[in-house]
Amino acid sequence: MADRIETPSVESKNTDSVPTSARVRNRLARIGGSRAGSVDVLDPLIKVYRATHPKGEVAAIQKAYEIAERMHDGQKRKSGDPYITHPLAVATILAELGMTSPTLCAALLHDTVEDTPYTLEQLTADFGDEVRHLVDGVTKLDKVKYGDSAQSETIRKMVVAMSRDIRVLVIKLADRLHNMRTLRYLRQDKQERIARETIEIFAPLAHRLGMNTIKWELEDLAFATLHPKVYDEIVRLVADRAPSRGEFLERVTSEVESDLRHVKLKATVSSRPKHYYSIYQKMLVGGREFSEIFDLVGVRILVDSVADCYGVLGVLHARWNPIPGRFKDYISVPKFNMYQSLHTTVIGPQGKAVELQIRTYAMHRRAEYGVAAHWKYKEDATAGGRGAKGSDGNDMLWLREVLDWQSETEDSVDFLDSLRFEINNAGVYAYTPRGDLIQLPAEATPVDFAYAVHTEVGHACIGARVNGRLVSLESTLESGDVVEIFTSKSADAGPSRDWLDFVASPRARNKIRQWFTKERREEAIERGKDLIAKQMRKEGLPLHRLFKHETLSTVAQELHLPDVSMLYAAVGEGNVGPQSVVERVIDLAGGREGAQEDLAEATTLPGIGARRPRNENRDAGVIVDGLDGDVLIKLARCCTPVPGDDIQGFVTRGDGVSVHRTDCVNLLSLRSQPERLVGVRWAPTGKSTFLVAVQVEGLDRPRLLSDITRVISDQHVNILSASLSTGRDRVAKSKFTFEMADPKHLGHVLSAVRTVKGVFDVYRLTQ
């Protein structure tokens, strides 16, 4: 939709250049993959719609398209295509999901009210109240806004709107999917912001509604945008393994089909696709290697009835031994998003594990399309959004819970954080003594339960009884527990800081922190200053020179804090570690080595017995312009220049001339003393050696560091230092520093390292 905050591809309106009707229709015809030469751009959409609604009315859809085409005439997208291509593509996606005529009309018109002179009153007169409510639900009410708070408020409105009619969210998801498909036309920073928002909010919402086809594509598109190198590496690994995996899969499916034919069970057997982001998540969360995940073959079996599902299960368990603890019956106990299926893992041919999913065709359609597969709407305009309140409403219990506590949260950013937790959490189900159901995260405690009931109940909590027995506040709850909370009557009752050590839900954690923030903000600021000062002294560097107000303001901005005082408060409250602040300041100064060298050059005085370089015979391979005689020349460690780099010299006090790259951040600060800058040029000799620092990035796995080290050593270079760190994204970043006599050899080293399994990037560090 034309939402400059939520939607990537909103275009400036170009009324000067109106494309001809023929060009518009030719471009539109390609959207739905219509037959060559088709003059009716609606043919693909109508064809898909008729496939699921043979007797459906198409006159309203045609009318909606004609109005949308007329209203958007002259408007362009970033890709250069006419703007009408976007609502038509969204409507086609919804038709593929099986949505009805009013939903398709709303999709075609969803940007007209916001971006054209077309009004809600005109829309009501043309299409009635039902389409009006759908369009109004997906239209962004406020004009251009930027920033976390504005975006959070937009998502908040979306959740409230979809509570009235779930089709609002279905349209929104289709809109987001098409915009993600065309994301490449935006600036890189916008691509990353929109992709992050998609993977944190929209993909989990699609999962909550059971719309897995939408969820999978959104995740893969966002993954490719946020982590392109990791994505490409996984795609490469999948392509390499595909042939052998395909052969094994063919054998498994043929054996399953043979057994089912023998017992006269009709079934469709197919492989279960592996999605790139799901592979990455399993590596991330489960700590498993790629080979473990991808080599685990998945087979899906579709049958006509529930009885046949259990019949197939018996046949397969008779052929292959099931792995204990891996059987799940989601038919008897469906998942929160209406998903139903039998899951089992068996020891298949060649002793390899095989995952089996058994479900009916109806269950499969619900698993693929979620609410879009089963939501039945009345065709008359009086139905409005009542379909969302029907018998299937119990499936959306989580949505009503979101709406219950969203009204309590004044800050939209806090609401968005809570929403991220809610849509990603299946968790534990506990009950109040009155029988009300409370959903909590895994490993939740009575304190989490108290805050889920009400904030004031949480603040005043002093004890709990679970299933009639007194328990400690840090005890873990399980599904089915009946929890009774004891509260204090004192007006001064409040939470304990110790609760932050064991609460599991973001809601409880945020409420506890808010209480202490409100009560002790000034105290937290002073404590934060003390903690940062203590960390500065612990570092052993004269960091007072680096800790300027501008630097701290930059750190605060990086941590999404409004100012320096809020940075101090965040440290004092334990939300940000003092070590993290100090490290960021050091990074801004060019890194730890750069900070040390910069300060040494500016402050070191000559003295008797001054320490000489480690290797006095090493030739820097640099000549100082206009300087005769012997002078100590050293290559700066902060930027490690090598022949071919543009360089400049800096005369230190008592330590000779330090040579930096001209783009070195430390040299930029030293230029405030121009009288100490000298011209230098490369003149390497046979004795010259140069320090080179390289960074290697790859998917983490056992023996990765040793494999990289071995390859580098095989290139006959002397490794001086090596370090490896692995982030939560399972990307291992290794830094190597080594000596080289010929910098031209560096290209061969980098090429050799790229051949290491799992490595997707290697490059030279210059800062």
C-alpha positions in Angstrom: 0.0 0.0 0.0 1.1 3.6 -0.4 2.4 3.9 3.1 5.7 5.8 3.3 6.5 4.3 6.7 5.4 0.7 6.3 5.5 0.2 2.6 8.7 0.3 0.6 7.6 1.3 -2.8 5.5 4.5 -2.5 6.2 6.7 -5.4 6.2 10.4 -6.0 3.3 11.3 -8.2 4.4 12.1 -11.7 1.5 13.8 -13.5 3.7 15.3 -16.2 4.3 11.9 -17.9 1.2 9.8 -18.5 2.0 6.5 -20.2 -0.1 5.5 -23.1 -3.0 3.0 -22.5 -1.3 0.3 -24.6 2.0 0.5 -22.6 0.1 0.4 -19.3 -1.9 -2.6 -20.3 1.2 -4.5 -21.6 3.0 -4.0 -18.4 0.0 -4.9 -16.3 -0.6 -8.1 -18.3 2.8 -9.4 -17.2 1.9 -9.1 -13.5 -0.4 -12.1 -13.5 1.5 -14.0 -16.2 -1.4 -13.7 -18.7 -1.2 -15.2 -22.1 0.8 -13.3 -24.8 -1.2 -10.7 -26.6 -4.0 -10.5 -24.0 -5.6 -7.1 -24.0 -7.6 -7.6 -20.8 -5.2 -7.1 -17.8 -7.8 -8.5 -15.5 -7.8 -11.9 -17.2 -5.2 -13.5 -14.9 -6.9 -12.1 -11.8 -10.4 -13.2 -12.8 -9.0 -16.7 -13.8 -7.5 -17.2 -10.4 -10.6 -15.9 -8.7 -12.9 -18.2 -10.7 -10.7 -21.2 -9.8 -11.8 -21.0 -6.1 -15.2 -19.2 -6.6 -16.7 -20.5 -9.8 -20.0 -18.6 -9.3 -18.4 -15.5 -7.8 -19.4 -12.1 -9.0 -16.8 -10.3 -11.1 -18.6 -7.1 -12.0 -17.5 -5.4 -8.8 -13.9 -6.4 -9.3 -13.9 -5.0 -12.8 -15.5 -1.7 -11.5 -12.9 -1.5 -8.7 -10.1 -1.9 -11.2 -11.4 0.7 -13.5 -11.7 3.3 -10.7 -8.3 2.4 -9.3 -6.7 2.7 -12.8 -8.3 6.1 -13.4 -7.4 7.4 -9.9 -3.8 6.3 -10.1 -3.3 7.5 -13.7 0.1 9.2 -14.0 1.5 7.9 -10.8 4.7 5.8 -10.9 6.5 3.3 -8.6 10.2 3.4 -7.9 10.6 0.7 -10.6 9.2 3.0 -13.2 6.1 0.9 -13.7 2.6 2.5 -13.5 1.4 2.6 -9.9 -1.7 0.5 -10.7 0.6 -2.6 -11.1 0.9 -2.6 -7.3 -2.8 -2.9 -6.3 -3.4 -5.4 -9.1 -0.5 -7.6 -7.9 -1.9 -7.4 -4.3 -5.3 -8.5 -5.5 -3.8 -11.3 -7.5 -2.0 -12.6 -4.4 -5.2 -12.5 -2.4 -7.1 -14.3 -5.2 -4.5 -17.1 -5.1 -5.2 -17.3 -1.3 -8.9 -17.8 -2.2 -10.3 -14.5 -0.9 -13.7 -13.3 -1.9 -14.8 -10.4 -4.1 -15.1 -7.7 -1.4 -11.6 -8.4 -0.3 -10.3 -8.2 -3.9 -12.1 -4.9 -4.4 -10.6 -3.5 -1.2 -7.1 -4.6 -2.4 -7.5 -2.8 -5.7 -8.7 0.4 -4.0 -6.5 0.2 -0.9 -4.3 3.2 -1.9 -6.9 5.4 -3.7 -8.3 7.1 -0.6 -4.9 8.0 0.7 -3.1 8.9 -2.5 -5.8 10.2 -4.8 -8.8 12.5 -4.7 -11.1 9.5 -4.3 -12.9 9.7 -0.9 -14.4 7.2 1.5 -17.8 8.7 0.8 -17.5 8.0 -2.9 -16.2 4.5 -2.2 -19.2 3.8 0.1 -21.6 4.9 -2.6 -19.8 2.8 -5.2 -19.2 -0.4 -3.2 -21.0 -0.3 0.1 -20.0 -0.4 3.7 -18.2 -3.7 3.7 -15.5 -2.6 1.2 -15.3 0.8 2.8 -14.5 -0.8 6.2 -11.8 -3.0 4.6 -10.2 -0.1 2.8 -10.4 2.2 5.8 -8.7 -0.5 7.9 -5.7 -0.8 5.7 -5.3 2.8 4.8 -2.7 4.7 6.8 -4.5 7.4 8.7 -1.6 9.7 9.2 0.5 11.2 6.4 4.3 10.8 6.2 5.9 10.0 9.6 9.3 8.5 10.3 10.8 6.9 13.4 10.2 4.1 15.8 7.3 5.7 17.5 5.3 6.6 14.4 5.9 3.1 13.0 4.8 1.5 16.2 1.6 3.6 16.3 0.8 2.5 12.7 1.2 -1.2 13.6 -0.9 -0.6 16.7 -3.7 0.8 14.5 -3.4 -2.2 12.2 -3.8 -4.7 15.1 -6.9 -2.8 16.4 -8.3 -2.7 12.8 -7.7 -6.4 12.2 -9.6 -7.3 15.4 -12.7 -5.9 13.8 -12.1 -7.9 10.6 -9.2 -10.3 10.1 -9.3 -9.6 6.3 -7.6 -6.3 7.1 -4.5 -8.1 8.1 -4.7 -10.5 5.2 -4.8 -7.6 2.7 -1.9 -5.9 4.6 0.2 -9.1 4.4 -0.4 -9.4 0.7 0.5 -5.7 0.3 3.7 -6.3 2.2 4.6 -9.4 0.2 4.4 -7.5 -3.1 6.4 -4.6 -1.7 9.1 -7.1 -0.5 9.3 -8.6 -4.0 10.1 -5.1 -5.4 12.3 -4.0 -2.5 15.4 -3.8 -4.7 14.4 -0.4 -6.1 14.8 1.4 -2.8 17.9 2.8 -1.0 19.8 0.2 1.0 19.0 1.8 4.4 15.3 1.7 3.6 15.5 -1.9 2.4 17.1 -3.0 5.7 14.6 -1.1 7.8 11.6 -2.5 5.9 13.1 -6.0 5.9 13.7 -5.9 9.6 10.2 -4.8 10.3 8.9 -7.6 8.0 10.8 -10.3 9.8 10.0 -9.1 13.3 6.3 -8.2 12.8 4.7 -9.3 9.5 6.1 -12.8 9.1 5.3 -13.8 12.7 1.8 -12.4 12.2 1.4 -14.5 9.1 2.5 -17.5 11.1 0.0 -16.7 13.8 -2.8 -16.7 11.2 -1.5 -20.0 9.8 -0.6 -18.4 6.4 2.7 -20.3 6.0 3.1 -19.7 2.2 3.1 -15.9 2.9 5.3 -16.3 6.0 8.0 -18.4 4.2 8.3 -16.0 1.3 8.4 -12.9 3.6 11.1 -14.5 5.7 13.3 -15.5 2.7 13.0 -12.1 1.1 13.8 -10.3 4.3 16.7 -12.7 5.1 18.2 -12.1 1.7 18.1 -8.3 2.3 19.4 -8.3 5.9 22.1 -11.0 5.5 22.9 -11.2 1.8 26.2 -13.0 2.3 24.8 -15.6 4.7 21.8 -16.1 2.4 24.0 -16.6 -0.6 26.2 -19.1 1.3 23.1 -21.2 2.3 21.8 -21.1 -1.2 25.1 -22.3 -2.5 25.2 -25.1 0.1 21.7 -26.2 -0.7 22.5 -26.3 -4.4 25.6 -28.4 -3.8 23.7 -31.0 -1.7 20.5 -31.0 -3.9 21.4 -33.9 -6.3 22.3 -36.5 -3.6 19.4 -35.4 -1.4 17.0 -35.7 -4.4 18.0 -39.3 -5.1 17.4 -40.3 -1.5 14.1 -38.5 -1.4 13.0 -40.3 -4.6 13.7 -43.6 -3.0 11.8 -42.7 0.2 8.7 -41.5 -1.6 8.6 -44.5 -3.9 8.7 -46.9 -0.9 5.9 -44.9 0.9 3.7 -45.0 -2.3 4.3 -48.7 -2.7 3.3 -49.5 0.9 0.2 -47.4 0.7 -1.0 -48.9 -2.6 -0.5 -52.4 -1.0 -3.1 -51.5 1.7 -5.3 -49.6 -0.7 -4.9 -46.2 0.9 -5.2 -43.3 -1.6 -2.6 -40.6 -0.9 -0.4 -38.0 -2.5 3.2 -38.2 -1.4 5.6 -35.3 -2.0 8.8 -33.9 -0.5 8.5 -31.1 2.1 10.4 -28.0 0.9 13.2 -26.6 2.9 13.2 -22.8 3.2 16.5 -20.8 3.5 15.5 -18.8 6.5 14.2 -21.9 8.4 17.5 -23.6 7.8 19.3 -20.5 9.1 17.0 -20.4 12.2 17.7 -24.0 13.0 21.4 -23.4 12.8 20.9 -20.3 15.0 18.6 -21.6 17.7 19.5 -25.3 17.7 23.2 -24.8 17.3 23.2 -27.5 14.6 25.4 -27.7 11.5 24.0 -27.2 8.0 24.5 -30.9 7.1 22.4 -32.0 10.1 19.5 -29.9 9.0 19.5 -30.2 5.2 20.2 -33.9 5.2 17.1 -34.6 7.3 14.6 -35.4 4.6 11.0 -34.4 5.0 8.1 -36.1 3.3 4.4 -35.0 3.3 1.5 -37.4 2.8 -2.0 -36.0 2.0 -5.1 -38.2 2.4 -8.9 -37.8 2.3 -9.9 -38.4 5.9 -8.7 -38.2 9.5 -9.0 -42.0 9.8 -6.7 -42.4 6.8 -4.1 -40.2 8.6 -3.8 -42.7 11.4 -4.0 -45.6 8.9 -1.0 -44.2 7.1 0.8 -43.7 10.4 0.4 -47.4 11.2 1.7 -48.5 7.8 4.8 -46.3 8.0 5.6 -47.3 11.6 5.3 -50.9 10.5 7.9 -50.4 7.7 10.4 -48.1 9.6 11.2 -47.8 13.3 10.0 -44.5 14.8 12.4 -42.4 16.9 11.1 -42.2 20.5 9.9 -38.7 21.5 9.5 -37.4 17.9 5.8 -38.2 17.4 3.4 -35.2 17.6 -0.4 -35.5 17.2 -1.5 -32.0 16.1 -4.8 -33.4 14.8 -6.2 -34.2 18.3 -4.5 -31.1 19.8 -4.2 -28.4 17.0 -1.6 -25.6 17.3 -2.5 -22.1 18.2 -2.8 -21.1 14.5 -5.3 -23.9 13.6 -2.5 -26.1 12.2 -3.3 -29.8 12.2 -1.1 -32.7 11.2 0.6 -35.9 12.4 4.4 -35.6 12.8 6.7 -38.5 13.2 10.4 -39.2 12.5 11.6 -42.7 11.5 14.8 -44.4 10.8 14.5 -44.7 7.0 16.7 -46.2 4.3 20.5 -46.3 4.8 19.8 -45.6 8.5 19.0 -41.9 7.8 16.3 -40.1 9.7 13.2 -39.2 7.7 10.5 -36.6 8.9 7.0 -37.5 8.0 3.9 -35.2 8.0 0.5 -36.8 7.5 -2.6 -34.7 7.1 -5.9 -34.4 5.1 -6.2 -32.2 2.0 -8.3 -29.7 4.0 -5.7 -29.6 6.8 -3.0 -29.0 4.2 -4.8 -26.1 2.7 -5.3 -24.6 6.1 -1.6 -25.1 6.9 -0.7 -23.3 3.7 -3.2 -20.5 3.7 -4.4 -20.3 7.3 -7.4 -18.0 7.9 -7.6 -17.3 4.2 -8.5 -20.9 3.6 -11.3 -21.3 6.1 -12.7 -17.8 6.8 -16.3 -17.7 5.3 -17.7 -14.3 4.7 -21.2 -13.4 3.8 -21.5 -11.8 0.4 -24.0 -9.2 1.4 -22.8 -5.8 2.6 -24.6 -6.2 5.9 -22.1 -8.9 7.0 -19.4 -6.3 7.6 -16.7 -7.7 9.8 -18.9 -10.2 11.7 -17.1 -13.1 10.1 -14.2 -12.5 12.4 -16.4 -13.1 15.4 -17.8 -16.4 14.4 -17.2 -19.9 15.7 -13.6 -19.7 14.5 -12.9 -16.8 16.8 -11.5 -19.1 19.5 -8.6 -19.8 17.2 -7.6 -16.2 17.5 -7.6 -16.1 21.3 -4.1 -14.5 21.2 -5.4 -11.6 19.2 -8.1 -10.7 21.8 -5.4 -10.9 24.5 -3.2 -8.5 22.5 -6.2 -6.1 22.4 -6.8 -6.4 26.1 -3.4 -5.1 27.1 -2.7 -2.8 24.2 -5.2 -0.3 25.7 -3.1 -0.3 28.9 0.1 0.6 27.1 0.3 4.3 26.4 3.7 4.2 24.6 3.4 2.7 21.1 7.1 1.6 21.2 6.4 -0.5 24.4 3.3 -1.9 22.7 5.4 -2.9 19.6 7.9 -4.7 21.9 5.1 -6.5 23.6 3.6 -7.4 20.2 6.9 -8.8 19.0 6.9 -11.1 22.0 3.3 -12.1 21.7 3.3 -13.1 18.1 6.5 -15.2 18.5 5.4 -17.0 21.6 3.4 -20.2 22.0 4.4 -20.6 25.6 2.6 -21.9 28.7 -1.1 -21.7 29.5 -2.0 -21.2 33.1 -5.4 -20.4 34.8 -6.7 -18.0 37.4 -8.7 -19.4 40.3 -11.8 -18.2 38.3 -10.8 -20.2 35.3 -9.5 -17.4 33.0 -6.8 -18.5 30.7 -3.5 -16.6 30.8 -0.8 -17.2 28.1 2.8 -16.9 29.2 6.2 -17.6 27.8 8.1 -20.8 28.5 9.7 -20.9 31.9 7.3 -18.2 33.2 7.0 -17.5 36.9 4.2 -16.4 39.2 5.5 -12.9 38.9 5.0 -13.1 35.1 1.5 -14.4 35.8 0.8 -11.5 38.2 1.8 -8.8 35.6 -0.2 -10.6 32.9 -3.3 -10.3 35.1 -2.7 -6.5 35.8 0.3 -4.2 36.3 -0.8 -3.3 39.8 -1.2 -6.9 40.8 2.4 -7.4 39.6 3.7 -4.5 41.6 1.9 -5.6 44.8 2.7 -9.3 44.4 4.2 -10.9 47.6 3.5 -14.6 47.1 1.8 -17.2 45.1 -0.1 -20.5 45.4 0.1 -23.0 42.4 -2.4 -25.9 42.3 -3.2 -25.2 46.0 0.4 -25.3 47.2 2.6 -22.3 48.2 5.5 -21.8 45.9 8.4 -19.3 45.7 8.0 -16.4 43.3 10.9 -17.7 41.0 9.3 -21.2 40.6 8.5 -22.2 37.0 4.9 -22.6 35.8 3.7 -25.4 33.6 0.6 -25.6 31.3 -2.6 -26.3 33.2 -1.4 -24.8 36.5 -4.0 -22.8 38.5 -2.2 -19.8 40.0 -3.4 -17.6 42.8 -1.5 -14.4 43.6 -1.1 -12.8 47.0 -0.8 -9.1 47.1 0.3 -6.5 49.7 -2.2 -3.9 51.0 0.6 -1.4 51.6 0.5 1.8 49.6 4.3 1.7 49.3 4.3 -1.8 47.8 6.5 -2.2 44.8 8.5 -4.8 42.8 12.0 -6.0 43.7 15.0 -5.6 41.5 15.8 -9.3 42.0 12.7 -10.1 40.0 14.5 -9.0 36.9 16.8 -12.0 37.3 14.0 -14.6 36.7 11.0 -13.0 35.0 10.5 -14.4 31.5 8.0 -12.1 29.8 8.9 -8.7 28.2 5.8 -7.2 29.7 6.8 -8.0 33.3 10.4 -7.0 32.7 9.3 -3.6 31.2 6.8 -2.9 34.0 9.4 -3.6 36.7 12.0 -1.4 34.9 9.4 1.4 34.4 8.6 1.4 38.1 12.3 1.8 39.1 12.9 4.3 36.3 10.1 6.5 37.5 11.1 6.3 41.1 14.8 6.6 40.8 15.8 8.3 37.5 18.2 10.8 39.1 19.8 8.1 41.2 20.2 5.9 38.1 22.0 8.8 36.2 24.5 9.2 39.0 25.1 5.5 39.3 25.6 5.3 35.6 28.2 8.0 35.6 30.1 6.2 38.4 30.0 2.8 36.6 31.3 4.3 33.4 34.1 6.2 35.3 35.0 2.9 37.1 35.2 1.1 33.8 37.4 3.9 32.3 39.9 3.5 35.2 39.8 -0.3 34.8 40.8 0.0 31.1 44.1 1.7 32.0 43.9 4.2 29.2 43.6 8.0 29.6 40.1 7.8 28.1 39.2 11.2 29.4 40.5 12.6 26.2 38.2 10.3 24.2 35.1 10.8 26.3 33.8 14.0 24.9 30.1 15.0 24.9 29.9 14.6 21.2 31.3 11.1 21.4 28.8 10.1 24.2 26.0 11.6 22.1 26.9 9.4 19.2 27.0 6.3 21.5 23.5 7.3 22.9 22.2 7.6 19.3 23.6 4.2 18.4 21.8 2.7 21.4 18.6 4.5 20.4 18.6 6.7 23.4 17.6 10.4 23.1 20.6 12.0 24.9 23.6 11.5 27.2 21.6 11.7 30.4 19.4 8.9 29.2 22.6 6.9 28.4 23.8 7.4 32.0 20.4 6.4 33.3 20.3 3.3 31.1 23.7 2.2 32.5 22.6 2.9 36.0 19.4 0.8 35.6 21.3 -2.1 34.1 19.8 -1.8 30.7 23.2 -1.0 29.1 26.5 -2.3 30.4 29.3 0.2 31.1 31.7 -2.1 29.2 29.5 -1.7 26.1 29.7 2.1 26.3 33.4 2.2 26.8 34.0 -0.3 23.9 31.8 1.8 21.6 33.8 5.0 22.5 37.1 3.1 21.8 35.7 1.9 18.4 34.8 5.5 17.5 38.4 6.5 18.2 39.6 3.9 15.7 39.8 0.8 17.9 41.9 -0.1 20.9 45.2 -0.2 19.1 44.5 3.0 17.3 43.6 4.8 20.5 46.7 3.6 22.2 49.0 4.7 19.4 47.2 8.0 18.9 47.8 8.9 22.5 51.3 7.6 22.6 52.2 9.7 19.6 50.7 12.9 21.1 52.0 12.5 24.6 55.2 10.3 24.8 58.3 12.2 25.6 61.9 11.0 24.7 63.8 9.5 27.5 66.8 7.3 28.2 66.4 3.7 27.3 63.2 4.4 25.3 61.9 1.1 24.0 62.8 0.3 20.4 60.7 -1.7 18.0 60.5 -5.4 18.4 62.5 -6.1 15.3 65.2 -3.5 14.8 66.3 -5.0 11.5 62.9 -4.7 9.9 62.8 -2.2 7.0 59.6 -0.2 6.8 60.1 0.3 3.1 59.3 4.0 3.3 61.4 7.1 2.5 60.6 10.5 4.2 60.7 13.3 1.6 63.4 16.0 2.2 65.0 14.1 5.1 68.6 12.8 5.0 70.2 10.6 7.5 69.0 7.8 9.7 65.5 8.2 11.2 63.2 5.7 12.8 60.2 5.0 10.6 57.4 2.7 11.6 54.2 1.6 9.9 51.1 2.5 12.0 49.3 -0.6 13.5 46.0 1.2 13.5 45.6 1.1 9.6 48.5 -1.3 8.6 49.5 0.4 5.4 51.1 -1.7 2.6 52.8 -0.7 -0.7 50.1 0.7 -3.0 48.2 2.5 -0.3 48.2 6.3 -0.2 50.3 7.3 2.9 51.4 10.2 4.9 53.9 10.6 7.8 53.5 12.1 11.3 56.5 13.1 13.4 56.0 11.7 16.9 57.8 13.0 20.0 60.7 10.7 20.6 59.5 7.7 18.4 60.4 8.7 14.9 58.0 9.0 12.0 54.7 7.1 12.1 53.3 6.2 8.6 49.5 6.1 8.2 47.1 5.6 5.3 45.7 8.9 4.2 42.2 7.8 5.1 43.1 6.6 8.6 40.8 8.0 11.3 43.7 8.7 13.6 45.5 10.7 10.9 42.5 12.8 10.4 42.7 13.9 14.1 46.4 14.4 13.9 46.0 16.9 11.0 45.2 19.5 13.6 49.1 19.7 13.9 50.1 20.3 10.3 53.7 21.3 11.2 54.3 17.6 12.2 53.0 16.1 9.0 55.6 15.1 6.4 55.5 13.6 2.9 56.5 10.0 2.5 56.7 7.5 -0.3 57.1 3.7 -0.7 60.5 2.3 -1.4 60.4 -1.4 -0.3 63.6 -3.5 -0.2 64.3 -7.1 0.2 64.2 -6.8 4.0 60.9 -5.0 4.1 58.0 -6.8 5.8 54.4 -5.5 6.2 51.7 -6.2 8.7 48.3 -7.1 7.1 45.0 -7.6 9.0 42.2 -9.5 7.3 38.7 -10.4 8.5 37.1 -13.7 7.6 33.3 -14.2 7.9 31.5 -17.5 7.6 28.8 -19.7 9.1 30.0 -21.1 12.4 30.9 -24.8 12.6 33.4 -26.9 14.5 37.0 -26.6 13.4 36.4 -23.5 11.3 39.2 -21.5 13.0 41.7 -24.3 12.6 40.8 -24.8 8.9 41.2 -21.1 8.1 44.5 -21.0 10.0 45.8 -24.0 8.1 45.0 -22.5 4.7 46.7 -19.2 5.6 49.8 -21.0 6.9 49.9 -23.1 3.7 50.3 -19.7 1.9 53.7 -19.3 3.7 52.8 -16.3 5.8 53.6 -15.8 9.4 50.5 -15.4 11.5 51.1 -13.0 14.5 47.6 -13.1 16.0 44.2 -14.6 15.5 40.8 -14.1 17.1 37.4 -15.5 16.6 34.0 -14.3 17.8 30.6 -15.7 17.0 27.4 -13.6 17.3 23.9 -14.7 18.0 23.3 -14.9 14.2 25.8 -17.8 14.1 28.1 -15.8 11.9 31.8 -16.4 12.9 34.1 -13.4 12.4 37.8 -14.2 12.5 40.5 -11.5 12.5 44.1 -12.5 11.5 47.2 -10.4 11.6 50.2 -11.6 9.7 53.5 -10.5 8.2 54.1 -10.4 4.4 57.1 -9.4 2.3 55.2 -9.0 -1.0 51.7 -7.4 -0.6 50.8 -8.7 -4.1 50.7 -12.1 -2.4 47.7 -11.0 -0.4 45.2 -11.7 -3.3 46.3 -15.3 -3.3 45.8 -15.6 0.4 42.3 -14.2 0.3 41.4 -16.5 -2.6 42.6 -19.5 -0.7 40.7 -18.6 2.4 37.4 -18.2 0.4 37.7 -21.9 -0.5 37.2 -22.9 3.2 33.8 -24.6 3.7 31.3 -22.1 5.2 33.4 -19.0 4.5 31.3 -16.4 2.5 33.5 -13.3 2.8 37.1 -12.3 3.4 38.6 -8.9 3.1 41.5 -6.7 4.3 41.0 -4.5 7.4 42.4 -1.0 7.2 41.0 0.4 10.5 
